[in-house]
Amino acid sequence: MAHPAVVEVRRSDRRKRMVSARREGDTVVVFIPGWMSESEERRWVDEMVRRIERSEAKRRSPARKGDDALLRRSMELSRRYLDGKAVPVSVRWVPPMRTRWASCTPDDGTIRVSERLRDVPGWVVDYVLVHELAHLLEPGHDDAFWAWVHRYPRTERAMGYLEGLSAAAGLGMVGIDGEDETAAETA
């Protein structure tokens, strides 16, 4: 099997039986026991790369493919969590914003999502889309707004993911659209 990713094999005499793998940047690192033969190593490397790629594919958002897919995903999320009431005119990927992950202009029904989010898990992109779609129904961050947003079951988890991503990257982003989201914690 030809590997699309760079693969690094790390052998360890302390590792007795288990084979594991993880992605480190663009590299898939496969950990194998030191006693393993070269043919077993090749088989396990192929298997572990396949598993990682399958896992990553499951987490990827279908919206990642482009603006049309982003709009389709938004409409699906609106139907599922917002009773189909939030109908954006356009939803598109935009160059990274300095202080926001995404933004919405309720007056013209447009939603913009930072390209920084293209590589996050799909459920995080879904949360960002639900958040912005909720602004089409409630422009501010009041209790009514958060009631809509919290219909998405992974809201708290996605907010934590984005906070961690912002902190790790040193971005200093406050929330989805640049506002303090502490109100979400009480909603």
Secondary structure, 3 states (H helix, E strand, C coil): CCCCCEEEEEEECCCCCCCEEEEECCEEEEEEECCCCHHHHHHHHHHHHHHHHHHHHHHCCHHHHCHHHHHHHHHHHHHHHCCCCCCCCEEEEECCCCCCCEEEECCCCEEEEEHHHCCCCHHHHHHHHHHHHHHHHCCCCCHHHHHHHCCCCCHHHHHHHHHHHHHHHCCCCCCCCCCCCHHHHHC
